[in-house]
Amino acid sequence: MAKMPGGVTMEVGNDGVAVISFYKPPVNSLALPILAGLKDKFYEAMKRDDVKAVVVFGKGGKFSGGFDINVFDNVHKTGDNSVSPDSSIDLVVNTIGDAKKPVVAAVGGLALGGGLELAMACHARIAAPRAQLGLPELTLGIIPGLGGTQLLPRLVGLSKAIEMMLLSKSISSEEGKKSGLIDEIASSSELLNVSRRWALDIAERHKPWLCTLHRTDRLGSLSEARNVLKMARQQAKHIARNMPQHQACLDAIEEGVVHGAFSGILKEAKLSKELILSDTSKGLVHIFFAQRATSKVPNVTDIGLKPRPVKKVAIIGGGLMGSGIATALILSNIYVVLKEINSEYLLKGIKAIQANIRSLVSRKKLAEDKAQKSLSLLKGVLDYSEFKDVDMVIEAVIENISLKQKIFSDLEKACPPHCILASNTSTIDLNIIGERTKSQDRIVGAHFFSPAHVMPLLEIVRTEKTSAQVILDLMTVGKIIKKVPVVVGNCTGFAVNRAFFPYGQGAQFLLHLGVDPFRIDQLISNFGLPMGPFQLLDVAGYGVAVAVKEIYASAFAGRTFDTPLVDLLIKNGRNGKNNGKGYYIFEKGSKPKPDPSVLPIIEESRKLANVMPGGKPISVTDREIVEMILFPVVNESCRVLDEGIVIRASDLDVASVLGMSFPSYRGGIMFWADTVGADYIYRNLKKWSEAYGNFYKPSRFLEERAIRRIPLSAPTSTTSSASKSRL
Ligand SMILES: C[C@H](O)CC(=O)SCCNC(=O)CCNC(=O)[C@H](O)C(C)(C)COP(=O)(O)OP(=O)(O)OC[C@H]1O[C@@H](n2cnc3c(N)ncnc32)[C@H](O)[C@@H]1OP(=O)(O)O
């Protein structure tokens, strides 16, 4: 659908029903002029004698994607909170809820956030089949602010409403019908007609005239409500550490349950205003737009190219990565040919895919018939005969240069000329992989993160020769299989592994300076990562650490930290989670426990590394520990930006959140760094590099931005010409 200017219109039919339609493509967001237009039209409809009832309708197949998130972005940039949506009392209570004529919402496609709140304030809701309904405001660091905290519990009951809000979980119109959110489901073509009839039926008292905020029948008794809220508060503590909006949402709900809806609405408005200004909301709104920005790649998505269909994909290698990628593809209805070198490995790969699918079924994330359908799209092969009509190949074999070169030269012969030749390498230069072919324009990196059918990030690695068409095609496939594709340049580690290699190494460095590893892990997990670097190492397995150590050391000579510790751990029979013994003890059914018996091995490693100044452990604060691990990551991220490996800083934010589980509410690595300040980071790195060596040496990009007081995320055009020339 072409973008068209939006607006609100009203048409009054001969039946006396006024249809108030709003239009704001692409998702009918409730921009401020739309809200103002709605109010005007409602006012007019109430005044006009020829109007008996009102239907409110979002044009273009979608009711509404909610309040305009750009407004929050503006509030964050300007600090001016006067435009935030505290009109809820007026719109929800007066204009719609207490309207003198019945109002029915005709909900097509989706009603999210403010969109669903608008619909809930109406006296009935008619929805098209499979419409998506939800209040996802908490994912933006705010709470529903157009009455949602009061309206939803009054329609679906307290437990269901809390579940939907706290988990930002959408439901379909069919489920909405069962739970009381939706009054009737009507086909898209009949949606308006059925809604008109409902509105007239209410006006003529053939159907009840229900004002949502006046209802209490779904709320249960006060003591039941208190129990539900108490449990929800405990749950919120676990799912939303370091975030204020979950408890605030429960505060607003509780206020409404205990003191009535009007009081609840006032509390909601007050809390909304405060939360909009929170750092959490700033970080989450930034990530919302940053994620959408990744689909805009200059000279790829803006030059009129159309993505070509990719219907059949071949995967070479059925190991952990290959089987995960195959799972992701068949789950999205793409036909997959899996190639292995012998039937034993092939069977192993197929079994791994079946296990992935079965685990989704057993966790109720996939229906049995869908699982069967997906598995029917998989075919195992031992040669290239099936490759003659594939649209894309993804190579996922071990990191061995000559093996990959041989595979790519075979692929050039076995695949049709349009076929995309992708490699899932995480380290090897794609130019080297494709050296023995003449197909450099269709060679591209498709770097998935493990487990590939679960992790949302897909790094699309382009070389100078990869064609724009191939990048666009792979971006499209990425979206079809529900990944967030981020286009990056070709270098060791690409964006995520490159930016984050100092994370693990920084933790090792601190440990060798005498800091306790379990203290480090605790602090990093308090900061918001799902686990600390040592537990992550245990979970990922030491094999990866050993394999990449030398690659990083040679690519980033002079700023890596090599440690004998992993070798010592392996020598002492420790292999991390793989054999249940690493820094932690892993036992089935219980959380990993720090293992004190690892400390003598660490001591031995400290002696060998000999980096403690004067041979004595350093003394550091908790804050310094977090900074000594994350600032080197920021520093390397600066180099990634400076070298043009990513096209914008916010791509690194998205990549760090989706690839490394950096807390999204901190806005991603560069956004967070700017909240800390380039100057502060630079000064500390400089201080540590003088005390402890080159691992901490600030990059030129960081130094320049710190000195010139330019945010790290500012577009690279604001840097000096020396820097620009390298981009
Ligand atoms: C006061 C109220 O309680 C507060 C609120 O209502 S806050 C808003 C609550 N609503 C939401 O959180 C929904 C956010 N939007 C979404 O989840 C998804 O965009 C969607 C499910 C609606 C559509 O998804 P999809 O079709 O994949 O399209 P998607 O690429 O995400 O969005 C299309 C465009 O619409 C924009 N958009 C989506 N929702 C928007 C919104 N609520 N406000 C402003 N812009 C919005 C996106 O930024 C994107 O813009 P772009 O093309 O310039 O990049």
The ligand as an SDF file (V2000), in Angstrom:
LIG
                    3D

 54 56  0  0  0  0  0  0  0  0999 V2000
   -1.0860    5.5370   25.1300 C   0  0  0  0  0  0  0  0  0  0  0  0
   -0.9040    4.1370   24.5880 C   0  0  0  0  0  0  0  0  0  0  0  0
   -1.2440    3.2240   25.5940 O   0  0  0  0  0  0  0  0  0  0  0  0
    0.5380    3.9550   24.2210 C   0  0  0  0  0  0  0  0  0  0  0  0
    0.6560    3.1540   22.9610 C   0  0  0  0  0  0  0  0  0  0  0  0
   -0.2680    2.8230   22.2890 O   0  0  0  0  0  0  0  0  0  0  0  0
    2.2480    2.7740   22.5660 S   0  0  0  0  0  0  0  0  0  0  0  0
    2.1250    1.8610   21.0870 C   0  0  0  0  0  0  0  0  0  0  0  0
    1.6690    0.4670   21.3250 C   0  0  0  0  0  0  0  0  0  0  0  0
    1.7620   -0.2530   20.0920 N   0  0  0  0  0  0  0  0  0  0  0  0
    2.8080   -1.0170   19.8210 C   0  0  0  0  0  0  0  0  0  0  0  0
    3.7180   -1.1880   20.6200 O   0  0  0  0  0  0  0  0  0  0  0  0
    2.8140   -1.6480   18.4560 C   0  0  0  0  0  0  0  0  0  0  0  0
    4.1030   -1.3190   17.7570 C   0  0  0  0  0  0  0  0  0  0  0  0
    4.1130   -1.7850   16.3980 N   0  0  0  0  0  0  0  0  0  0  0  0
    4.2850   -3.0900   16.0970 C   0  0  0  0  0  0  0  0  0  0  0  0
    4.3710   -3.9700   16.9310 O   0  0  0  0  0  0  0  0  0  0  0  0
    4.3850   -3.4300   14.6480 C   0  0  0  0  0  0  0  0  0  0  0  0
    4.8340   -2.2840   13.9610 O   0  0  0  0  0  0  0  0  0  0  0  0
    3.0500   -3.8940   14.0090 C   0  0  0  0  0  0  0  0  0  0  0  0
    2.6730   -5.2640   14.5850 C   0  0  0  0  0  0  0  0  0  0  0  0
    1.9560   -2.8970   14.2710 C   0  0  0  0  0  0  0  0  0  0  0  0
    3.2420   -4.0010   12.4760 C   0  0  0  0  0  0  0  0  0  0  0  0
    4.3510   -4.8080   12.2070 O   0  0  0  0  0  0  0  0  0  0  0  0
    4.9680   -4.9030   10.7260 P   0  0  0  0  0  0  0  0  0  0  0  0
    3.8670   -5.0910    9.7620 O   0  0  0  0  0  0  0  0  0  0  0  0
    6.0760   -5.8840   10.7960 O   0  0  0  0  0  0  0  0  0  0  0  0
    5.5330   -3.4710   10.3930 O   0  0  0  0  0  0  0  0  0  0  0  0
    6.7160   -2.6550   11.1060 P   0  0  0  0  0  0  0  0  0  0  0  0
    7.9000   -2.6740   10.1960 O   0  0  0  0  0  0  0  0  0  0  0  0
    6.9160   -3.0670   12.5080 O   0  0  0  0  0  0  0  0  0  0  0  0
    6.0830   -1.1940   11.1240 O   0  0  0  0  0  0  0  0  0  0  0  0
    5.7840   -0.5190    9.9160 C   0  0  0  0  0  0  0  0  0  0  0  0
    6.0340    0.9480   10.1340 C   0  0  0  0  0  0  0  0  0  0  0  0
    5.0590    1.4270   11.0650 O   0  0  0  0  0  0  0  0  0  0  0  0
    5.6910    2.1020   12.1250 C   0  0  0  0  0  0  0  0  0  0  0  0
    4.9040    1.8860   13.3440 N   0  0  0  0  0  0  0  0  0  0  0  0
    4.3970    0.7360   13.8050 C   0  0  0  0  0  0  0  0  0  0  0  0
    3.6980    0.9610   14.9220 N   0  0  0  0  0  0  0  0  0  0  0  0
    3.7680    2.2700   15.1680 C   0  0  0  0  0  0  0  0  0  0  0  0
    3.2450    3.1140   16.1740 C   0  0  0  0  0  0  0  0  0  0  0  0
    2.4800    2.6640   17.1640 N   0  0  0  0  0  0  0  0  0  0  0  0
    3.5490    4.4220   16.1190 N   0  0  0  0  0  0  0  0  0  0  0  0
    4.3040    4.9070   15.1280 C   0  0  0  0  0  0  0  0  0  0  0  0
    4.8140    4.1760   14.1430 N   0  0  0  0  0  0  0  0  0  0  0  0
    4.5410    2.8650   14.1620 C   0  0  0  0  0  0  0  0  0  0  0  0
    7.0680    1.4740   12.2150 C   0  0  0  0  0  0  0  0  0  0  0  0
    7.9790    2.3290   12.8530 O   0  0  0  0  0  0  0  0  0  0  0  0
    7.3860    1.2620   10.7490 C   0  0  0  0  0  0  0  0  0  0  0  0
    7.8040    2.4890   10.2300 O   0  0  0  0  0  0  0  0  0  0  0  0
    8.8660    2.5450    9.0170 P   0  0  0  0  0  0  0  0  0  0  0  0
    8.2250    1.8310    7.8720 O   0  0  0  0  0  0  0  0  0  0  0  0
    9.0850    3.9920    8.8060 O   0  0  0  0  0  0  0  0  0  0  0  0
   10.0920    1.8250    9.5300 O   0  0  0  0  0  0  0  0  0  0  0  0
  1  2  1  0
  2  3  1  0
  2  4  1  0
  4  5  1  0
  5  6  2  0
  5  7  1  0
  7  8  1  0
  8  9  1  0
  9 10  1  0
 10 11  1  0
 11 12  2  0
 11 13  1  0
 13 14  1  0
 14 15  1  0
 15 16  1  0
 16 17  2  0
 16 18  1  0
 18 19  1  0
 18 20  1  0
 20 21  1  0
 20 22  1  0
 20 23  1  0
 23 24  1  0
 24 25  1  0
 25 26  2  0
 25 27  1  0
 25 28  1  0
 28 29  1  0
 29 30  2  0
 29 31  1  0
 29 32  1  0
 32 33  1  0
 33 34  1  0
 34 35  1  0
 34 49  1  0
 35 36  1  0
 36 37  1  0
 36 47  1  0
 37 38  1  0
 37 46  1  0
 38 39  2  0
 39 40  1  0
 40 41  1  0
 40 46  2  0
 41 42  1  0
 41 43  2  0
 43 44  1  0
 44 45  2  0
 45 46  1  0
 47 48  1  0
 47 49  1  0
 49 50  1  0
 50 51  1  0
 51 52  2  0
 51 53  1  0
 51 54  1  0
M  END
$$$$
